[in-house]
Amino acid sequence: MANEKNTITIDGTEYNVADLSDNAKQQVANLRVTDAEIEKLKQQLAIYQTARTAYARTLSEELPQKEATH
């Protein structure tokens, strides 16, 4: 397997980054930074969703119980 930093796969074709134009190399760098930020956001979202679930559960426990109707 090729080093992930030295190659990039676009539409199923693997390219050696060193062989790309300077502009293409910059776009690869931009994609990698963007992908890393997206992963960070996904992790943050998972944390927030977990916290929200816990807050909702705690709130539910604090609400008055409904009386059963017959």
N, CA, C and O atoms as a Tripos MOL2 file, in Angstrom:
@<TRIPOS>MOLECULE
protein
  280   279    70     0     0
PROTEIN
NO_CHARGES

@<TRIPOS>ATOM
      1 N           0.8440   -1.1910    0.0000 N.3       1 MET1
      2 CA          0.0000    0.0000    0.0000 C.3       1 MET1
      3 C           0.8810    1.2430    0.0000 C.2       1 MET1
      4 O           1.8290    1.3390    0.7800 O.2       1 MET1
      5 N           0.5760    2.1710   -0.8540 N.am      2 ALA2
      6 CA          1.3670    3.3970   -0.9680 C.3       2 ALA2
      7 C           1.1260    4.2960    0.2380 C.2       2 ALA2
      8 O           0.0800    4.2400    0.8850 O.2       2 ALA2
      9 N           2.1140    5.1140    0.5130 N.am      3 ASN3
     10 CA          1.9820    6.0700    1.6120 C.3       3 ASN3
     11 C           0.8280    7.0140    1.3130 C.2       3 ASN3
     12 O           0.7540    7.5980    0.2320 O.2       3 ASN3
     13 N          -0.0720    7.1580    2.2790 N.am      4 GLU4
     14 CA         -1.2750    7.9700    2.1150 C.3       4 GLU4
     15 C          -0.9350    9.4260    1.7840 C.2       4 GLU4
     16 O          -1.6940   10.0800    1.0700 O.2       4 GLU4
     17 N           0.1710    9.9370    2.2780 N.am      5 LYS5
     18 CA          0.5460   11.3360    2.0440 C.3       5 LYS5
     19 C           1.1030   11.5370    0.6330 C.2       5 LYS5
     20 O           1.0470   12.6430    0.0950 O.2       5 LYS5
     21 N           1.6430   10.4650    0.0300 N.am      6 ASN6
     22 CA          2.2830   10.6000   -1.2720 C.3       6 ASN6
     23 C           1.3470   10.3530   -2.4370 C.2       6 ASN6
     24 O           1.6670   10.6980   -3.5750 O.2       6 ASN6
     25 N           0.1890    9.7560   -2.1650 N.am      7 THR7
     26 CA         -0.7590    9.4830   -3.2390 C.3       7 THR7
     27 C          -2.1450    9.9580   -2.8390 C.2       7 THR7
     28 O          -2.4530   10.1510   -1.6630 O.2       7 THR7
     29 N          -2.9630   10.1380   -3.8590 N.am      8 ILE8
     30 CA         -4.3670   10.4750   -3.6370 C.3       8 ILE8
     31 C          -5.1760    9.7280   -4.6950 C.2       8 ILE8
     32 O          -4.7550    9.6010   -5.8450 O.2       8 ILE8
     33 N          -6.3310    9.2440   -4.2880 N.am      9 THR9
     34 CA         -7.1990    8.5390   -5.2140 C.3       9 THR9
     35 C          -8.4060    9.4190   -5.5200 C.2       9 THR9
     36 O          -9.1390    9.8270   -4.6200 O.2       9 THR9
     37 N          -8.5970    9.7010   -6.7970 N.am     10 ILE10
     38 CA         -9.7040   10.5170   -7.2660 C.3      10 ILE10
     39 C         -10.4650    9.7000   -8.3080 C.2      10 ILE10
     40 O          -9.8920    9.2460   -9.2980 O.2      10 ILE10
     41 N         -11.7590    9.5230   -8.0690 N.am     11 ASP11
     42 CA        -12.6110    8.7730   -8.9990 C.3      11 ASP11
     43 C         -12.0210    7.4080   -9.3360 C.2      11 ASP11
     44 O         -12.0830    6.9610  -10.4810 O.2      11 ASP11
     45 N         -11.4480    6.7490   -8.3260 N.am     12 GLY12
     46 CA        -10.9240    5.3990   -8.5090 C.3      12 GLY12
     47 C          -9.5290    5.3240   -9.1010 C.2      12 GLY12
     48 O          -8.9940    4.2280   -9.2700 O.2      12 GLY12
     49 N          -8.9320    6.4530   -9.4190 N.am     13 THR13
     50 CA         -7.5830    6.4660   -9.9800 C.3      13 THR13
     51 C          -6.6150    7.0310   -8.9470 C.2      13 THR13
     52 O          -6.8570    8.0870   -8.3640 O.2      13 THR13
     53 N          -5.5200    6.3130   -8.7300 N.am     14 GLU14
     54 CA         -4.5190    6.7680   -7.7650 C.3      14 GLU14
     55 C          -3.4800    7.6290   -8.4780 C.2      14 GLU14
     56 O          -2.9850    7.2770   -9.5480 O.2      14 GLU14
     57 N          -3.1640    8.7590   -7.8610 N.am     15 TYR15
     58 CA         -2.1820    9.6860   -8.4110 C.3      15 TYR15
     59 C          -1.0580    9.8900   -7.4100 C.2      15 TYR15
     60 O          -1.2860    9.9590   -6.2020 O.2      15 TYR15
     61 N           0.1580    9.9860   -7.9310 N.am     16 ASN16
     62 CA          1.3060   10.3420   -7.1130 C.3      16 ASN16
     63 C           1.2930   11.8550   -6.9820 C.2      16 ASN16
     64 O           1.3930   12.5670   -7.9810 O.2      16 ASN16
     65 N           1.1720   12.3480   -5.7610 N.am     17 VAL17
     66 CA          1.0550   13.7940   -5.5370 C.3      17 VAL17
     67 C           2.2730   14.5290   -6.0770 C.2      17 VAL17
     68 O           2.1400   15.6410   -6.5890 O.2      17 VAL17
     69 N           3.4460   13.9370   -5.9740 N.am     18 ALA18
     70 CA          4.6650   14.5900   -6.4490 C.3      18 ALA18
     71 C           4.6200   14.8740   -7.9450 C.2      18 ALA18
     72 O           5.3050   15.7770   -8.4270 O.2      18 ALA18
     73 N           3.8190   14.1090   -8.6810 N.am     19 ASP19
     74 CA          3.7310   14.2890  -10.1290 C.3      19 ASP19
     75 C           2.7050   15.3360  -10.5430 C.2      19 ASP19
     76 O           2.5960   15.6540  -11.7270 O.2      19 ASP19
     77 N           1.9630   15.8670   -9.6050 N.am     20 LEU20
     78 CA          0.9060   16.8230   -9.9250 C.3      20 LEU20
     79 C           1.4590   18.2370  -10.0530 C.2      20 LEU20
     80 O           2.5550   18.5330   -9.5760 O.2      20 LEU20
     81 N           0.6880   19.1020  -10.7010 N.am     21 SER21
     82 CA          1.0800   20.5130  -10.8070 C.3      21 SER21
     83 C           1.0410   21.1460   -9.4200 C.2      21 SER21
     84 O           0.4390   20.5980   -8.4970 O.2      21 SER21
     85 N           1.6740   22.2820   -9.2810 N.am     22 ASP22
     86 CA          1.6710   22.9820   -7.9970 C.3      22 ASP22
     87 C           0.2550   23.3270   -7.5590 C.2      22 ASP22
     88 O          -0.0770   23.2160   -6.3790 O.2      22 ASP22
     89 N          -0.5810   23.7450   -8.5070 N.am     23 ASN23
     90 CA         -1.9590   24.0750   -8.1790 C.3      23 ASN23
     91 C          -2.7080   22.8250   -7.7100 C.2      23 ASN23
     92 O          -3.4630   22.8810   -6.7390 O.2      23 ASN23
     93 N          -2.5030   21.7110   -8.3910 N.am     24 ALA24
     94 CA         -3.1590   20.4690   -7.9890 C.3      24 ALA24
     95 C          -2.6790   20.0440   -6.6020 C.2      24 ALA24
     96 O          -3.4770   19.5820   -5.7870 O.2      24 ALA24
     97 N          -1.3910   20.1940   -6.3290 N.am     25 LYS25
     98 CA         -0.8530   19.8690   -4.9980 C.3      25 LYS25
     99 C          -1.5270   20.7210   -3.9250 C.2      25 LYS25
    100 O          -1.8430   20.2240   -2.8440 O.2      25 LYS25
    101 N          -1.7480   22.0030   -4.2220 N.am     26 GLN26
    102 CA         -2.4020   22.8870   -3.2650 C.3      26 GLN26
    103 C          -3.8420   22.4470   -3.0310 C.2      26 GLN26
    104 O          -4.3360   22.5010   -1.9040 O.2      26 GLN26
    105 N          -4.5120   22.0130   -4.0900 N.am     27 GLN27
    106 CA         -5.8840   21.5350   -3.9390 C.3      27 GLN27
    107 C          -5.9310   20.2450   -3.1160 C.2      27 GLN27
    108 O          -6.8600   20.0400   -2.3340 O.2      27 GLN27
    109 N          -4.9350   19.3820   -3.2900 N.am     28 VAL28
    110 CA         -4.8420   18.1690   -2.4700 C.3      28 VAL28
    111 C          -4.6810   18.5610   -1.0030 C.2      28 VAL28
    112 O          -5.3440   18.0000   -0.1300 O.2      28 VAL28
    113 N          -3.8080   19.5150   -0.7360 N.am     29 ALA29
    114 CA         -3.6100   19.9900    0.6350 C.3      29 ALA29
    115 C          -4.9070   20.5670    1.1910 C.2      29 ALA29
    116 O          -5.2620   20.3060    2.3410 O.2      29 ALA29
    117 N          -5.6110   21.3470    0.3850 N.am     30 ASN30
    118 CA         -6.8870   21.9200    0.8180 C.3      30 ASN30
    119 C          -7.8960   20.8270    1.1410 C.2      30 ASN30
    120 O          -8.6000   20.9050    2.1480 O.2      30 ASN30
    121 N          -7.9660   19.8060    0.2860 N.am     31 LEU31
    122 CA         -8.8750   18.6890    0.5370 C.3      31 LEU31
    123 C          -8.5410   17.9770    1.8410 C.2      31 LEU31
    124 O          -9.4330   17.6360    2.6170 O.2      31 LEU31
    125 N          -7.2660   17.7560    2.0750 N.am     32 ARG32
    126 CA         -6.8540   17.0500    3.2880 C.3      32 ARG32
    127 C          -7.1850   17.8480    4.5440 C.2      32 ARG32
    128 O          -7.6410   17.2880    5.5410 O.2      32 ARG32
    129 N          -6.9550   19.1500    4.4930 N.am     33 VAL33
    130 CA         -7.2950   20.0070    5.6370 C.3      33 VAL33
    131 C          -8.8010   20.0000    5.8590 C.2      33 VAL33
    132 O          -9.2740   19.8890    6.9900 O.2      33 VAL33
    133 N          -9.5440   20.1200    4.7670 N.am     34 THR34
    134 CA        -11.0020   20.1200    4.8660 C.3      34 THR34
    135 C         -11.5130   18.7990    5.4130 C.2      34 THR34
    136 O         -12.3930   18.7890    6.2740 O.2      34 THR34
    137 N         -10.9810   17.6870    4.9320 N.am     35 ASP35
    138 CA        -11.3930   16.3740    5.4380 C.3      35 ASP35
    139 C         -11.1060   16.2330    6.9330 C.2      35 ASP35
    140 O         -11.9110   15.6670    7.6720 O.2      35 ASP35
    141 N          -9.9590   16.7490    7.3740 N.am     36 ALA36
    142 CA         -9.6170   16.6870    8.8010 C.3      36 ALA36
    143 C         -10.6030   17.5220    9.6220 C.2      36 ALA36
    144 O         -11.0150   17.1030   10.7040 O.2      36 ALA36
    145 N         -10.9770   18.6800    9.1230 N.am     37 GLU37
    146 CA        -11.9350   19.5280    9.8340 C.3      37 GLU37
    147 C         -13.3150   18.8710    9.8930 C.2      37 GLU37
    148 O         -14.0050   18.9550   10.9090 O.2      37 GLU37
    149 N         -13.7080   18.2230    8.8070 N.am     38 ILE38
    150 CA        -14.9910   17.5150    8.7900 C.3      38 ILE38
    151 C         -14.9860   16.4110    9.8450 C.2      38 ILE38
    152 O         -15.9800   16.2250   10.5480 O.2      38 ILE38
    153 N         -13.8880   15.6810    9.9620 N.am     39 GLU39
    154 CA        -13.7950   14.6250   10.9710 C.3      39 GLU39
    155 C         -13.8880   15.1940   12.3840 C.2      39 GLU39
    156 O         -14.5340   14.6070   13.2520 O.2      39 GLU39
    157 N         -13.2420   16.3420   12.6140 N.am     40 LYS40
    158 CA        -13.3410   17.0030   13.9210 C.3      40 LYS40
    159 C         -14.7820   17.3800   14.2280 C.2      40 LYS40
    160 O         -15.2660   17.1750   15.3410 O.2      40 LYS40
    161 N         -15.4590   17.9310   13.2350 N.am     41 LEU41
    162 CA        -16.8570   18.3270   13.4210 C.3      41 LEU41
    163 C         -17.7470   17.1160   13.7000 C.2      41 LEU41
    164 O         -18.6630   17.1940   14.5180 O.2      41 LEU41
    165 N         -17.4830   16.0100   13.0300 N.am     42 LYS42
    166 CA        -18.2500   14.7850   13.2810 C.3      42 LYS42
    167 C         -18.0510   14.3310   14.7330 C.2      42 LYS42
    168 O         -19.0040   13.9160   15.3940 O.2      42 LYS42
    169 N         -16.8220   14.4120   15.2190 N.am     43 GLN43
    170 CA        -16.5450   14.0310   16.6030 C.3      43 GLN43
    171 C         -17.2490   14.9720   17.5670 C.2      43 GLN43
    172 O         -17.8220   14.5290   18.5620 O.2      43 GLN43
    173 N         -17.2090   16.2650   17.2820 N.am     44 GLN44
    174 CA        -17.8870   17.2300   18.1450 C.3      44 GLN44
    175 C         -19.3890   16.9840   18.1360 C.2      44 GLN44
    176 O         -20.0320   17.0480   19.1840 O.2      44 GLN44
    177 N         -19.9490   16.7080   16.9780 N.am     45 LEU45
    178 CA        -21.3780   16.4450   16.8820 C.3      45 LEU45
    179 C         -21.7600   15.2190   17.7090 C.2      45 LEU45
    180 O         -22.7880   15.2230   18.3860 O.2      45 LEU45
    181 N         -20.9470   14.1860   17.6590 N.am     46 ALA46
    182 CA        -21.2200   12.9910   18.4560 C.3      46 ALA46
    183 C         -21.2080   13.3230   19.9470 C.2      46 ALA46
    184 O         -22.0420   12.8200   20.6990 O.2      46 ALA46
    185 N         -20.2820   14.1540   20.3730 N.am     47 ILE47
    186 CA        -20.2170   14.5740   21.7730 C.3      47 ILE47
    187 C         -21.4730   15.3500   22.1460 C.2      47 ILE47
    188 O         -22.0770   15.0970   23.1870 O.2      47 ILE47
    189 N         -21.8630   16.2920   21.2990 N.am     48 TYR48
    190 CA        -23.0510   17.1030   21.5780 C.3      48 TYR48
    191 C         -24.3190   16.2670   21.5900 C.2      48 TYR48
    192 O         -25.2060   16.4920   22.4130 O.2      48 TYR48
    193 N         -24.4110   15.3030   20.6810 N.am     49 GLN49
    194 CA        -25.6020   14.4420   20.6510 C.3      49 GLN49
    195 C         -25.6780   13.5810   21.9140 C.2      49 GLN49
    196 O         -26.7610   13.3590   22.4550 O.2      49 GLN49
    197 N         -24.5280   13.1020   22.3760 N.am     50 THR50
    198 CA        -24.4970   12.3190   23.6130 C.3      50 THR50
    199 C         -24.9230   13.1810   24.7900 C.2      50 THR50
    200 O         -25.7050   12.7390   25.6310 O.2      50 THR50
    201 N         -24.4160   14.4050   24.8570 N.am     51 ALA51
    202 CA        -24.7860   15.3160   25.9380 C.3      51 ALA51
    203 C         -26.2780   15.6450   25.8750 C.2      51 ALA51
    204 O         -26.9470   15.6790   26.9070 O.2      51 ALA51
    205 N         -26.7970   15.8840   24.6860 N.am     52 ARG52
    206 CA        -28.2080   16.2070   24.5490 C.3      52 ARG52
    207 C         -29.0830   15.0530   25.0260 C.2      52 ARG52
    208 O         -30.0880   15.2650   25.7030 O.2      52 ARG52
    209 N         -28.6990   13.8510   24.6730 N.am     53 THR53
    210 CA        -29.4510   12.6740   25.1230 C.3      53 THR53
    211 C         -29.4580   12.5880   26.6460 C.2      53 THR53
    212 O         -30.4860   12.2950   27.2560 O.2      53 THR53
    213 N         -28.3090   12.8440   27.2490 N.am     54 ALA54
    214 CA        -28.2260   12.8010   28.7100 C.3      54 ALA54
    215 C         -29.0850   13.8990   29.3400 C.2      54 ALA54
    216 O         -29.7720   13.6500   30.3310 O.2      54 ALA54
    217 N         -29.0540   15.1010   28.7800 N.am     55 TYR55
    218 CA        -29.8760   16.1900   29.3080 C.3      55 TYR55
    219 C         -31.3570   15.8730   29.1790 C.2      55 TYR55
    220 O         -32.1290   16.1240   30.1040 O.2      55 TYR55
    221 N         -31.7600   15.3250   28.0400 N.am     56 ALA56
    222 CA        -33.1640   14.9780   27.8250 C.3      56 ALA56
    223 C         -33.6020   13.8850   28.7860 C.2      56 ALA56
    224 O         -34.7180   13.9260   29.3030 O.2      56 ALA56
    225 N         -32.7370   12.9100   29.0310 N.am     57 ARG57
    226 CA        -33.0610   11.8380   29.9760 C.3      57 ARG57
    227 C         -33.2270   12.4060   31.3860 C.2      57 ARG57
    228 O         -34.1630   12.0440   32.0970 O.2      57 ARG57
    229 N         -32.3260   13.2870   31.7830 N.am     58 THR58
    230 CA        -32.4070   13.9010   33.1010 C.3      58 THR58
    231 C         -33.6680   14.7460   33.2250 C.2      58 THR58
    232 O         -34.3400   14.6990   34.2550 O.2      58 THR58
    233 N         -33.9970   15.5130   32.1990 N.am     59 LEU59
    234 CA        -35.2180   16.3070   32.2120 C.3      59 LEU59
    235 C         -36.4320   15.4020   32.3400 C.2      59 LEU59
    236 O         -37.3380   15.6920   33.1220 O.2      59 LEU59
    237 N         -36.4650   14.3280   31.5970 N.am     60 SER60
    238 CA        -37.5920   13.4030   31.6530 C.3      60 SER60
    239 C         -37.7980   12.8590   33.0620 C.2      60 SER60
    240 O         -38.9290   12.6870   33.5160 O.2      60 SER60
    241 N         -36.7000   12.5960   33.7390 N.am     61 GLU61
    242 CA        -36.7860   12.0940   35.1140 C.3      61 GLU61
    243 C         -37.3020   13.1440   36.0900 C.2      61 GLU61
    244 O         -37.8490   12.8020   37.1380 O.2      61 GLU61
    245 N         -37.1310   14.4150   35.7530 N.am     62 GLU62
    246 CA        -37.5500   15.5110   36.6140 C.3      62 GLU62
    247 C         -38.9900   15.9530   36.3710 C.2      62 GLU62
    248 O         -39.5530   16.6720   37.1960 O.2      62 GLU62
    249 N         -39.5900   15.5460   35.2750 N.am     63 LEU63
    250 CA        -40.9620   15.9610   34.9740 C.3      63 LEU63
    251 C         -41.9590   15.2050   35.8340 C.2      63 LEU63
    252 O         -41.7230   14.0550   36.2050 O.2      63 LEU63
    253 N         -43.0770   15.8560   36.1500 N.am     64 PRO64
    254 CA        -44.1190   15.1650   36.9200 C.3      64 PRO64
    255 C         -44.6280   13.9580   36.1180 C.2      64 PRO64
    256 O         -44.7440   14.0130   34.8940 O.2      64 PRO64
    257 N         -44.9230   12.8880   36.8260 N.am     65 GLN65
    258 CA        -45.4370   11.6840   36.1810 C.3      65 GLN65
    259 C         -46.9030   11.8880   35.7960 C.2      65 GLN65
    260 O         -47.6770   12.4580   36.5650 O.2      65 GLN65
    261 N         -47.2720   11.4280   34.6270 N.am     66 LYS66
    262 CA        -48.6710   11.4940   34.1920 C.3      66 LYS66
    263 C         -49.4480   10.3910   34.8880 C.2      66 LYS66
    264 O         -48.9550    9.2780   35.0730 O.2      66 LYS66
    265 N         -50.6480   10.7160   35.2630 N.am     67 GLU67
    266 CA        -51.5010    9.7050   35.8810 C.3      67 GLU67
    267 C         -52.1380    8.8530   34.7910 C.2      67 GLU67
    268 O         -52.5580    9.3630   33.7520 O.2      67 GLU67
    269 N         -52.2020    7.5800   35.0360 N.am     68 ALA68
    270 CA        -52.8260    6.6740   34.0660 C.3      68 ALA68
    271 C         -54.3400    6.8890   34.0790 C.2      68 ALA68
    272 O         -54.9510    6.9790   35.1430 O.2      68 ALA68
    273 N         -54.9320    6.9680   32.9040 N.am     69 THR69
    274 CA        -56.3890    7.1230   32.8120 C.3      69 THR69
    275 C         -57.0130    5.7820   32.4620 C.2      69 THR69
    276 O         -56.4460    5.0020   31.6980 O.2      69 THR69
    277 N         -58.1790    5.5240   33.0250 N.am     70 HIS70
    278 CA        -58.8570    4.2490   32.7780 C.3      70 HIS70
    279 C         -60.0010    4.4160   31.8530 C.2      70 HIS70
    280 O         -60.6850    3.4430   31.5350 O.2      70 HIS70
@<TRIPOS>BOND
     1     1     2 1
     2     2     3 1
     3     3     4 2
     4     3     5 am
     5     5     6 1
     6     6     7 1
     7     7     8 2
     8     7     9 am
     9     9    10 1
    10    10    11 1
    11    11    12 2
    12    11    13 am
    13    13    14 1
    14    14    15 1
    15    15    16 2
    16    15    17 am
    17    17    18 1
    18    18    19 1
    19    19    20 2
    20    19    21 am
    21    21    22 1
    22    22    23 1
    23    23    24 2
    24    23    25 am
    25    25    26 1
    26    26    27 1
    27    27    28 2
    28    27    29 am
    29    29    30 1
    30    30    31 1
    31    31    32 2
    32    31    33 am
    33    33    34 1
    34    34    35 1
    35    35    36 2
    36    35    37 am
    37    37    38 1
    38    38    39 1
    39    39    40 2
    40    39    41 am
    41    41    42 1
    42    42    43 1
    43    43    44 2
    44    43    45 am
    45    45    46 1
    46    46    47 1
    47    47    48 2
    48    47    49 am
    49    49    50 1
    50    50    51 1
    51    51    52 2
    52    51    53 am
    53    53    54 1
    54    54    55 1
    55    55    56 2
    56    55    57 am
    57    57    58 1
    58    58    59 1
    59    59    60 2
    60    59    61 am
    61    61    62 1
    62    62    63 1
    63    63    64 2
    64    63    65 am
    65    65    66 1
    66    66    67 1
    67    67    68 2
    68    67    69 am
    69    69    70 1
    70    70    71 1
    71    71    72 2
    72    71    73 am
    73    73    74 1
    74    74    75 1
    75    75    76 2
    76    75    77 am
    77    77    78 1
    78    78    79 1
    79    79    80 2
    80    79    81 am
    81    81    82 1
    82    82    83 1
    83    83    84 2
    84    83    85 am
    85    85    86 1
    86    86    87 1
    87    87    88 2
    88    87    89 am
    89    89    90 1
    90    90    91 1
    91    91    92 2
    92    91    93 am
    93    93    94 1
    94    94    95 1
    95    95    96 2
    96    95    97 am
    97    97    98 1
    98    98    99 1
    99    99   100 2
   100    99   101 am
   101   101   102 1
   102   102   103 1
   103   103   104 2
   104   103   105 am
   105   105   106 1
   106   106   107 1
   107   107   108 2
   108   107   109 am
   109   109   110 1
   110   110   111 1
   111   111   112 2
   112   111   113 am
   113   113   114 1
   114   114   115 1
   115   115   116 2
   116   115   117 am
   117   117   118 1
   118   118   119 1
   119   119   120 2
   120   119   121 am
   121   121   122 1
   122   122   123 1
   123   123   124 2
   124   123   125 am
   125   125   126 1
   126   126   127 1
   127   127   128 2
   128   127   129 am
   129   129   130 1
   130   130   131 1
   131   131   132 2
   132   131   133 am
   133   133   134 1
   134   134   135 1
   135   135   136 2
   136   135   137 am
   137   137   138 1
   138   138   139 1
   139   139   140 2
   140   139   141 am
   141   141   142 1
   142   142   143 1
   143   143   144 2
   144   143   145 am
   145   145   146 1
   146   146   147 1
   147   147   148 2
   148   147   149 am
   149   149   150 1
   150   150   151 1
   151   151   152 2
   152   151   153 am
   153   153   154 1
   154   154   155 1
   155   155   156 2
   156   155   157 am
   157   157   158 1
   158   158   159 1
   159   159   160 2
   160   159   161 am
   161   161   162 1
   162   162   163 1
   163   163   164 2
   164   163   165 am
   165   165   166 1
   166   166   167 1
   167   167   168 2
   168   167   169 am
   169   169   170 1
   170   170   171 1
   171   171   172 2
   172   171   173 am
   173   173   174 1
   174   174   175 1
   175   175   176 2
   176   175   177 am
   177   177   178 1
   178   178   179 1
   179   179   180 2
   180   179   181 am
   181   181   182 1
   182   182   183 1
   183   183   184 2
   184   183   185 am
   185   185   186 1
   186   186   187 1
   187   187   188 2
   188   187   189 am
   189   189   190 1
   190   190   191 1
   191   191   192 2
   192   191   193 am
   193   193   194 1
   194   194   195 1
   195   195   196 2
   196   195   197 am
   197   197   198 1
   198   198   199 1
   199   199   200 2
   200   199   201 am
   201   201   202 1
   202   202   203 1
   203   203   204 2
   204   203   205 am
   205   205   206 1
   206   206   207 1
   207   207   208 2
   208   207   209 am
   209   209   210 1
   210   210   211 1
   211   211   212 2
   212   211   213 am
   213   213   214 1
   214   214   215 1
   215   215   216 2
   216   215   217 am
   217   217   218 1
   218   218   219 1
   219   219   220 2
   220   219   221 am
   221   221   222 1
   222   222   223 1
   223   223   224 2
   224   223   225 am
   225   225   226 1
   226   226   227 1
   227   227   228 2
   228   227   229 am
   229   229   230 1
   230   230   231 1
   231   231   232 2
   232   231   233 am
   233   233   234 1
   234   234   235 1
   235   235   236 2
   236   235   237 am
   237   237   238 1
   238   238   239 1
   239   239   240 2
   240   239   241 am
   241   241   242 1
   242   242   243 1
   243   243   244 2
   244   243   245 am
   245   245   246 1
   246   246   247 1
   247   247   248 2
   248   247   249 am
   249   249   250 1
   250   250   251 1
   251   251   252 2
   252   251   253 am
   253   253   254 1
   254   254   255 1
   255   255   256 2
   256   255   257 am
   257   257   258 1
   258   258   259 1
   259   259   260 2
   260   259   261 am
   261   261   262 1
   262   262   263 1
   263   263   264 2
   264   263   265 am
   265   265   266 1
   266   266   267 1
   267   267   268 2
   268   267   269 am
   269   269   270 1
   270   270   271 1
   271   271   272 2
   272   271   273 am
   273   273   274 1
   274   274   275 1
   275   275   276 2
   276   275   277 am
   277   277   278 1
   278   278   279 1
   279   279   280 2
@<TRIPOS>SUBSTRUCTURE
     1 MET1         2 RESIDUE 1 A MET
     2 ALA2         6 RESIDUE 1 A ALA
     3 ASN3        10 RESIDUE 1 A ASN
     4 GLU4        14 RESIDUE 1 A GLU
     5 LYS5        18 RESIDUE 1 A LYS
     6 ASN6        22 RESIDUE 1 A ASN
     7 THR7        26 RESIDUE 1 A THR
     8 ILE8        30 RESIDUE 1 A ILE
     9 THR9        34 RESIDUE 1 A THR
    10 ILE10       38 RESIDUE 1 A ILE
    11 ASP11       42 RESIDUE 1 A ASP
    12 GLY12       46 RESIDUE 1 A GLY
    13 THR13       50 RESIDUE 1 A THR
    14 GLU14       54 RESIDUE 1 A GLU
    15 TYR15       58 RESIDUE 1 A TYR
    16 ASN16       62 RESIDUE 1 A ASN
    17 VAL17       66 RESIDUE 1 A VAL
    18 ALA18       70 RESIDUE 1 A ALA
    19 ASP19       74 RESIDUE 1 A ASP
    20 LEU20       78 RESIDUE 1 A LEU
    21 SER21       82 RESIDUE 1 A SER
    22 ASP22       86 RESIDUE 1 A ASP
    23 ASN23       90 RESIDUE 1 A ASN
    24 ALA24       94 RESIDUE 1 A ALA
    25 LYS25       98 RESIDUE 1 A LYS
    26 GLN26      102 RESIDUE 1 A GLN
    27 GLN27      106 RESIDUE 1 A GLN
    28 VAL28      110 RESIDUE 1 A VAL
    29 ALA29      114 RESIDUE 1 A ALA
    30 ASN30      118 RESIDUE 1 A ASN
    31 LEU31      122 RESIDUE 1 A LEU
    32 ARG32      126 RESIDUE 1 A ARG
    33 VAL33      130 RESIDUE 1 A VAL
    34 THR34      134 RESIDUE 1 A THR
    35 ASP35      138 RESIDUE 1 A ASP
    36 ALA36      142 RESIDUE 1 A ALA
    37 GLU37      146 RESIDUE 1 A GLU
    38 ILE38      150 RESIDUE 1 A ILE
    39 GLU39      154 RESIDUE 1 A GLU
    40 LYS40      158 RESIDUE 1 A LYS
    41 LEU41      162 RESIDUE 1 A LEU
    42 LYS42      166 RESIDUE 1 A LYS
    43 GLN43      170 RESIDUE 1 A GLN
    44 GLN44      174 RESIDUE 1 A GLN
    45 LEU45      178 RESIDUE 1 A LEU
    46 ALA46      182 RESIDUE 1 A ALA
    47 ILE47      186 RESIDUE 1 A ILE
    48 TYR48      190 RESIDUE 1 A TYR
    49 GLN49      194 RESIDUE 1 A GLN
    50 THR50      198 RESIDUE 1 A THR
    51 ALA51      202 RESIDUE 1 A ALA
    52 ARG52      206 RESIDUE 1 A ARG
    53 THR53      210 RESIDUE 1 A THR
    54 ALA54      214 RESIDUE 1 A ALA
    55 TYR55      218 RESIDUE 1 A TYR
    56 ALA56      222 RESIDUE 1 A ALA
    57 ARG57      226 RESIDUE 1 A ARG
    58 THR58      230 RESIDUE 1 A THR
    59 LEU59      234 RESIDUE 1 A LEU
    60 SER60      238 RESIDUE 1 A SER
    61 GLU61      242 RESIDUE 1 A GLU
    62 GLU62      246 RESIDUE 1 A GLU
    63 LEU63      250 RESIDUE 1 A LEU
    64 PRO64      254 RESIDUE 1 A PRO
    65 GLN65      258 RESIDUE 1 A GLN
    66 LYS66      262 RESIDUE 1 A LYS
    67 GLU67      266 RESIDUE 1 A GLU
    68 ALA68      270 RESIDUE 1 A ALA
    69 THR69      274 RESIDUE 1 A THR
    70 HIS70      278 RESIDUE 1 A HIS
